[in-house]
């Protein structure tokens, strides 16, 4: 069964004014996914940091002239940055009131930048619990669909991720046989590749897009888990791939639930 190409393109924002003093504000974290350039992106990131670190509270008004002076940017640049954050549910504007911070319940948590800013600002434990519940609702269903729709290319992607996972894990010299140490960077990358490949293999473009929500949170959790001794992740993940390969929908669903249960217990 063939599927249409699920690749998507993102429209890049036009270049704006050359950065002035705002160019010195380069405190944004790694993994920036917002595609604006130069001073435009710097202003978006600066405003977002202030929203997420609590500098601005819900309902606070933005002092636009003050921000223009502080960041040394034009009114056009600031307005474009505000437009970006407005589309993500963070800001709004009203006549006779001005531009203000919207309630947190209105923020678009499914937006990859909002998710990144939330994690970078030190998300509470409940945030990751909520994401685990989301994974439990999405990934087993995606695995079942993958068993139905998977292509040879999908199986190759899953196998490549499993091979990378095996290469990243080194059994300790003296320890319980199911426990392992790992190369954190390679292990995190391998795990992210597996879950991305699984969501893609579902053949459902909405599930495939959920990687934008699931993978960033998975990477943060994996960095903590792979920093110490942990249960080897390969057997549980390999079983998911085997059930997908066998076109066993129920088996794939159950195997993916087991992988998420490992996550709940603090294992890969």
C-alpha positions as a LaTeX table, in Angstrom:
\begin{tabular}{lrrr}
\hline
Residue & $x$ (\AA) & $y$ (\AA) & $z$ (\AA) \\
\hline
Unk1 & 0.00 & 0.00 & 0.00 \\
Unk2 & 1.48 & 3.30 & $-1.05$ \\
Unk3 & 1.08 & 6.61 & 0.67 \\
Unk4 & 1.49 & 10.19 & $-0.39$ \\
Unk5 & 4.62 & 11.98 & 0.63 \\
Unk6 & 4.01 & 13.36 & 4.08 \\
Unk7 & 6.83 & 15.90 & 3.99 \\
Unk8 & 5.80 & 19.40 & 4.85 \\
Unk9 & 7.48 & 22.71 & 4.18 \\
Unk10 & 7.56 & 25.71 & 6.44 \\
Unk11 & 7.36 & 29.20 & 5.06 \\
Unk12 & 10.29 & 31.27 & 6.14 \\
Unk13 & 9.66 & 34.76 & 7.37 \\
Unk14 & 11.24 & 37.53 & 5.35 \\
Unk15 & 14.44 & 39.13 & 6.53 \\
Unk16 & 13.98 & 42.23 & 8.62 \\
Unk17 & 16.09 & 45.06 & 9.94 \\
Unk18 & 19.69 & 44.29 & 10.70 \\
Unk19 & 20.21 & 43.56 & 14.41 \\
Unk20 & 21.29 & 46.38 & 16.64 \\
Unk21 & 21.83 & 45.89 & 20.35 \\
Unk22 & 19.24 & 43.09 & 20.22 \\
Unk23 & 21.89 & 41.02 & 18.52 \\
Unk24 & 23.62 & 40.67 & 21.86 \\
Unk25 & 20.60 & 38.87 & 23.29 \\
Unk26 & 21.57 & 35.38 & 22.21 \\
Unk27 & 20.36 & 33.48 & 25.23 \\
Unk28 & 17.93 & 31.28 & 23.30 \\
Unk29 & 18.30 & 27.56 & 23.86 \\
Unk30 & 19.46 & 24.98 & 21.37 \\
Unk31 & 17.01 & 23.23 & 19.09 \\
Unk32 & 15.33 & 26.43 & 17.89 \\
Unk33 & 12.54 & 25.48 & 15.52 \\
Unk34 & 11.14 & 28.92 & 14.75 \\
Unk35 & 12.27 & 29.71 & 11.21 \\
Unk36 & 12.48 & 33.51 & 11.34 \\
Unk37 & 15.91 & 35.03 & 10.83 \\
Unk38 & 18.18 & 37.58 & 12.40 \\
Unk39 & 16.74 & 40.20 & 14.69 \\
Unk40 & 13.19 & 39.01 & 14.00 \\
Unk41 & 13.90 & 35.62 & 15.59 \\
Unk42 & 15.89 & 37.21 & 18.43 \\
Unk43 & 12.93 & 39.41 & 19.38 \\
Unk44 & 10.48 & 36.48 & 19.22 \\
Unk45 & 12.77 & 34.42 & 21.47 \\
Unk46 & 13.35 & 37.31 & 23.89 \\
Unk47 & 9.63 & 37.97 & 24.34 \\
Unk48 & 8.88 & 34.27 & 24.68 \\
Unk49 & 11.51 & 33.84 & 27.40 \\
Unk50 & 9.94 & 36.67 & 29.40 \\
Unk51 & 6.51 & 35.10 & 29.09 \\
Unk52 & 7.64 & 31.63 & 30.11 \\
Unk53 & 9.99 & 32.63 & 32.92 \\
Unk54 & 7.27 & 34.66 & 34.59 \\
Unk55 & 8.64 & 38.13 & 33.86 \\
Unk56 & 5.27 & 38.77 & 32.23 \\
Unk57 & 2.20 & 37.36 & 33.98 \\
Unk58 & $-1.14$ & 36.51 & 32.44 \\
Unk59 & $-2.97$ & 39.71 & 31.57 \\
Unk60 & 0.12 & 41.93 & 31.69 \\
Unk61 & 0.33 & 44.65 & 29.07 \\
Unk62 & 3.42 & 44.98 & 26.88 \\
Unk63 & 5.10 & 48.36 & 26.90 \\
Unk64 & 5.71 & 48.51 & 23.15 \\
Unk65 & 7.67 & 51.80 & 23.05 \\
Unk66 & 9.78 & 50.59 & 25.95 \\
Unk67 & 10.49 & 47.27 & 24.22 \\
Unk68 & 11.44 & 49.05 & 20.99 \\
Unk69 & 13.96 & 51.15 & 22.89 \\
Unk70 & 15.28 & 48.30 & 25.03 \\
Unk71 & 15.75 & 45.88 & 22.12 \\
Unk72 & 16.74 & 48.63 & 19.68 \\
Unk73 & 14.31 & 47.43 & 17.01 \\
Unk74 & 11.84 & 49.13 & 14.75 \\
Unk75 & 8.09 & 49.14 & 15.26 \\
Unk76 & 7.78 & 46.86 & 12.23 \\
Unk77 & 10.10 & 44.22 & 13.69 \\
Unk78 & 8.33 & 44.29 & 17.06 \\
Unk79 & 4.91 & 44.03 & 15.43 \\
Unk80 & 6.02 & 41.04 & 13.37 \\
Unk81 & 7.37 & 39.32 & 16.47 \\
Unk82 & 4.10 & 39.99 & 18.30 \\
Unk83 & 2.21 & 38.56 & 15.34 \\
Unk84 & 4.20 & 35.30 & 15.62 \\
Unk85 & 3.46 & 34.97 & 19.34 \\
Unk86 & $-0.18$ & 35.86 & 18.77 \\
Unk87 & $-0.61$ & 32.98 & 16.32 \\
Unk88 & 0.77 & 30.67 & 19.04 \\
Unk89 & $-1.88$ & 31.83 & 21.51 \\
Unk90 & 0.52 & 33.71 & 23.80 \\
Unk91 & $-0.48$ & 37.30 & 23.05 \\
Unk92 & $-3.57$ & 39.21 & 22.06 \\
Unk93 & $-4.42$ & 42.84 & 21.40 \\
Unk94 & $-7.54$ & 44.90 & 22.02 \\
Unk95 & $-8.40$ & 48.47 & 21.17 \\
Unk96 & $-8.12$ & 50.77 & 24.18 \\
Unk97 & $-6.31$ & 48.00 & 26.08 \\
Unk98 & $-3.19$ & 47.20 & 24.09 \\
Unk99 & $-1.15$ & 44.03 & 23.65 \\
Unk100 & $-1.34$ & 41.64 & 26.59 \\
Unk101 & $-0.41$ & 38.12 & 27.74 \\
Unk102 & $-3.21$ & 35.63 & 27.22 \\
Unk103 & $-4.19$ & 33.07 & 29.90 \\
Unk104 & $-2.09$ & 29.89 & 29.89 \\
Unk105 & $-5.14$ & 27.84 & 28.98 \\
Unk106 & $-5.15$ & 29.64 & 25.61 \\
Unk107 & $-1.52$ & 28.83 & 24.76 \\
Unk108 & $-1.12$ & 26.37 & 21.91 \\
Unk109 & 0.72 & 23.53 & 23.65 \\
Unk110 & 0.79 & 21.52 & 20.43 \\
Unk111 & 2.95 & 24.18 & 18.79 \\
Unk112 & 6.57 & 22.98 & 18.70 \\
Unk113 & 7.95 & 26.35 & 19.83 \\
Unk114 & 5.49 & 26.67 & 22.72 \\
Unk115 & 6.43 & 23.15 & 23.79 \\
Unk116 & 10.14 & 23.97 & 23.58 \\
Unk117 & 9.75 & 27.18 & 25.57 \\
Unk118 & 7.71 & 25.34 & 28.20 \\
Unk119 & 10.37 & 22.66 & 28.62 \\
Unk120 & 13.26 & 25.13 & 28.58 \\
Unk121 & 11.64 & 27.22 & 31.30 \\
Unk122 & 11.53 & 24.24 & 33.67 \\
Unk123 & 8.20 & 22.53 & 33.15 \\
Unk124 & 6.63 & 21.06 & 36.31 \\
Unk125 & 6.39 & 17.29 & 36.77 \\
Unk126 & 2.68 & 17.39 & 35.96 \\
Unk127 & 3.56 & 18.60 & 32.48 \\
Unk128 & 5.49 & 15.42 & 31.71 \\
Unk129 & 2.77 & 13.30 & 33.30 \\
Unk130 & 0.25 & 14.89 & 30.97 \\
Unk131 & 2.52 & 14.21 & 28.00 \\
Unk132 & 2.90 & 10.58 & 29.05 \\
Unk133 & $-0.88$ & 10.28 & 29.05 \\
Unk134 & $-0.90$ & 11.78 & 25.56 \\
Unk135 & 1.68 & 9.22 & 24.42 \\
Unk136 & $-0.44$ & 6.43 & 25.90 \\
Unk137 & $-3.39$ & 7.63 & 23.83 \\
Unk138 & $-1.46$ & 8.13 & 20.57 \\
Unk139 & 1.50 & 5.79 & 20.20 \\
Unk140 & $-0.18$ & 2.39 & 20.70 \\
Unk141 & $-2.83$ & 3.38 & 18.15 \\
Unk142 & $-0.06$ & 4.55 & 15.81 \\
Unk143 & 1.71 & 1.19 & 16.24 \\
Unk144 & $-1.50$ & $-0.67$ & 15.37 \\
Unk145 & $-1.93$ & 1.46 & 12.25 \\
Unk146 & 1.72 & 0.93 & 11.36 \\
Unk147 & 1.11 & $-2.84$ & 11.40 \\
Unk148 & $-1.60$ & $-2.24$ & 8.81 \\
Unk149 & 0.05 & 0.39 & 6.61 \\
Unk150 & 3.83 & $-0.03$ & 6.98 \\
Unk151 & 6.00 & $-0.04$ & 3.89 \\
Unk152 & 9.45 & $-1.49$ & 3.32 \\
Unk153 & 10.88 & 1.99 & 3.85 \\
Unk154 & 9.09 & 2.24 & 7.21 \\
Unk155 & 10.50 & $-1.12$ & 8.33 \\
Unk156 & 13.97 & $-0.04$ & 7.25 \\
Unk157 & 13.66 & 3.13 & 9.33 \\
Unk158 & 12.57 & 1.15 & 12.38 \\
Unk159 & 15.41 & $-1.34$ & 11.91 \\
Unk160 & 17.95 & 1.46 & 11.54 \\
Unk161 & 16.75 & 3.02 & 14.79 \\
Unk162 & 16.99 & $-0.35$ & 16.57 \\
Unk163 & 20.53 & $-0.85$ & 15.27 \\
Unk164 & 21.49 & 2.61 & 16.53 \\
Unk165 & 19.86 & 1.80 & 19.87 \\
Unk166 & 21.89 & $-1.42$ & 20.16 \\
Unk167 & 25.11 & 0.40 & 19.29 \\
Unk168 & 24.47 & 3.09 & 21.90 \\
Unk169 & 24.03 & 0.64 & 24.77 \\
Unk170 & 27.02 & $-0.97$ & 26.48 \\
Unk171 & 26.33 & $-3.79$ & 28.99 \\
Unk172 & 28.30 & $-3.05$ & 32.20 \\
Unk173 & 31.10 & $-5.39$ & 33.19 \\
Unk174 & 29.39 & $-6.54$ & 36.39 \\
Unk175 & 25.70 & $-5.86$ & 36.75 \\
Unk176 & 22.29 & $-7.36$ & 36.32 \\
Unk177 & 22.10 & $-8.72$ & 32.74 \\
Unk178 & 19.11 & $-6.57$ & 31.75 \\
Unk179 & 20.74 & $-3.35$ & 32.94 \\
Unk180 & 22.99 & $-1.23$ & 30.79 \\
Unk181 & 24.99 & 1.96 & 30.46 \\
Unk182 & 24.79 & 4.03 & 27.30 \\
Unk183 & 26.23 & 6.79 & 25.22 \\
Unk184 & 23.61 & 9.42 & 26.16 \\
Unk185 & 23.80 & 11.37 & 22.92 \\
Unk186 & 23.55 & 8.33 & 20.65 \\
Unk187 & 20.91 & 6.66 & 22.83 \\
Unk188 & 18.65 & 9.72 & 22.86 \\
Unk189 & 19.01 & 10.11 & 19.10 \\
Unk190 & 18.22 & 6.44 & 18.49 \\
Unk191 & 15.12 & 6.49 & 20.69 \\
Unk192 & 13.82 & 9.65 & 19.03 \\
Unk193 & 14.42 & 8.10 & 15.60 \\
Unk194 & 12.46 & 4.98 & 16.54 \\
Unk195 & 9.40 & 6.85 & 17.80 \\
Unk196 & 9.49 & 9.21 & 14.83 \\
Unk197 & 9.66 & 6.25 & 12.43 \\
Unk198 & 6.76 & 4.54 & 14.21 \\
Unk199 & 4.51 & 7.60 & 14.04 \\
Unk200 & 5.37 & 8.02 & 10.37 \\
Unk201 & 4.71 & 4.34 & 9.65 \\
Unk202 & 1.14 & 4.76 & 10.91 \\
Unk203 & 0.30 & 6.27 & 7.54 \\
Unk204 & $-1.79$ & 8.88 & 9.33 \\
Unk205 & $-0.45$ & 12.41 & 8.78 \\
Unk206 & $-1.98$ & 13.64 & 12.05 \\
Unk207 & $-0.19$ & 10.95 & 14.04 \\
Unk208 & 3.00 & 11.68 & 12.10 \\
Unk209 & 2.77 & 15.34 & 13.11 \\
Unk210 & 2.51 & 14.35 & 16.78 \\
Unk211 & 6.28 & 13.84 & 16.68 \\
Unk212 & 6.50 & 17.61 & 17.11 \\
Unk213 & 4.95 & 17.20 & 20.57 \\
Unk214 & 6.16 & 13.77 & 21.65 \\
Unk215 & 9.81 & 13.83 & 20.56 \\
Unk216 & 10.99 & 17.02 & 22.36 \\
Unk217 & 9.59 & 15.78 & 25.66 \\
Unk218 & 10.99 & 12.31 & 25.01 \\
Unk219 & 14.45 & 13.77 & 24.41 \\
Unk220 & 14.39 & 15.64 & 27.75 \\
Unk221 & 13.34 & 12.49 & 29.63 \\
Unk222 & 15.88 & 10.33 & 27.80 \\
Unk223 & 18.75 & 12.65 & 28.69 \\
Unk224 & 18.01 & 12.02 & 32.36 \\
Unk225 & 17.44 & 8.28 & 32.02 \\
Unk226 & 20.49 & 7.55 & 29.88 \\
Unk227 & 22.78 & 9.46 & 32.22 \\
Unk228 & 22.74 & 6.48 & 34.62 \\
Unk229 & 22.21 & 2.72 & 34.83 \\
Unk230 & 18.91 & 1.68 & 33.27 \\
Unk231 & 16.99 & $-1.21$ & 31.76 \\
Unk232 & 18.07 & $-2.02$ & 28.20 \\
Unk233 & 15.47 & $-0.44$ & 25.88 \\
Unk234 & 16.14 & $-2.65$ & 22.85 \\
Unk235 & 13.99 & $-5.73$ & 23.64 \\
Unk236 & 10.78 & $-3.77$ & 24.23 \\
Unk237 & 11.28 & $-1.59$ & 21.16 \\
Unk238 & 12.29 & $-4.54$ & 19.00 \\
Unk239 & 9.06 & $-6.33$ & 19.92 \\
Unk240 & 7.07 & $-3.35$ & 18.64 \\
Unk241 & 8.96 & $-3.50$ & 15.34 \\
Unk242 & 8.44 & $-7.28$ & 15.11 \\
Unk243 & 4.69 & $-6.94$ & 15.62 \\
Unk244 & 4.54 & $-4.15$ & 13.03 \\
Unk245 & 6.50 & $-6.30$ & 10.58 \\
Unk246 & 4.12 & $-9.23$ & 11.17 \\
Unk247 & 1.11 & $-6.98$ & 10.55 \\
Unk248 & $-0.13$ & $-7.91$ & 14.03 \\
Unk249 & $-2.19$ & $-4.87$ & 14.99 \\
Unk250 & $-3.21$ & $-6.07$ & 18.45 \\
Unk251 & 0.33 & $-7.22$ & 19.21 \\
Unk252 & 1.81 & $-3.91$ & 18.07 \\
Unk253 & $-0.68$ & $-1.99$ & 20.21 \\
Unk254 & 0.15 & $-4.06$ & 23.30 \\
Unk255 & 3.91 & $-3.92$ & 22.71 \\
Unk256 & 3.83 & $-0.14$ & 22.42 \\
Unk257 & 1.85 & 0.09 & 25.66 \\
Unk258 & 4.65 & $-1.89$ & 27.32 \\
Unk259 & 7.24 & 0.59 & 26.01 \\
Unk260 & 5.26 & 3.48 & 27.47 \\
Unk261 & 4.97 & 1.60 & 30.76 \\
Unk262 & 8.78 & 1.47 & 30.83 \\
Unk263 & 8.76 & 5.24 & 30.40 \\
Unk264 & 6.34 & 5.63 & 33.28 \\
Unk265 & 8.69 & 3.64 & 35.50 \\
Unk266 & 11.60 & 5.84 & 34.49 \\
Unk267 & 13.20 & 3.52 & 31.94 \\
Unk268 & 13.81 & 4.17 & 28.21 \\
\hline
\end{tabular}
